[in-house]
Amino acid sequence: MSKTQERTSTASSNGVPQQGHPAGPITPPRVSARRRRPGVIALSLALIAAGGAGVAVLMLQVGNRTEVVTVVRDVQVGQVVTEDDLGKASLALDPSVKAVHGTDMDSVVGKRAAVELKPGSLLAPSQVTKDSLVKAGEQLVPIGLKPEQVPATALVPGQKVQLVHVPAQGQADSGKTSGTPPETIDGRVVKASTAAPGTGTVVVDVATTAEEGPTAAAWVSAGTLRLVLAAPDGT
């Protein structure tokens, strides 16, 4: 027996397998399957459902958006509304909100502002009129009211008022009996400004007849005019 065969025989007899020749097939390790948790699956399904519902609501809101007319520039009372004064916006509009639809923009262009229009606001049908606020045969009389003369009720365009002539301070109403009612002129509010900073004075533009306009202006100049609100029915 050669030395090589002797060494091989000796290694085999000692129970040590020859290097490079495995003693037998190697069994691969078993990989245990991951345990599935029902709670995690249920949570995943709930999140997917919630996400789908959110998308559905968003799509519904987008589908219900309405194109409306907006104001992009200041428009004073009585001023003619032009296309440059208006814009359009698409939004989800509550049914209770009255606004001019975008397709009706042409119908309001050329009309006059019945109230002061401010940029960023929606345009309502009642805020414009085809009639001039100062009609033929009328005159516009500006009246300055001190804070104590301004009615607590807000003055709005179209509101009927009376211009009352009162004696100047410190002077008697000579030539008239005490039972004679004061002179009055019927008028209609066209515009009322906000209170001036510092003084609180409010300027009210009142439309009167062309015949009574100069008289009302004279009362204003003399400081003998007072403005009172007429009854709701104008009487």
Secondary structure, 3 states (H helix, E strand, C coil): CCHHHHHHHHHHHCCCCCCCCCCCCCCCCCCCCCCCCHHHHHHHHHHHHHHHHHHHHHHHHHHCEEEEEEECCCECCCCECCHHHEEEEEEECCCCCCCCEHHHHHHHCCCEECCCECCCCECCHHHEECCCCCCCCEEEEEEEECHHHCCCCCCCCCCEEEEEECCCCCCCCCCCCCCCCCCEEEEEEEEECCCCCCCCCEEEEEEEECCCHHHHHHHHHHCCEEEEECCCCCC
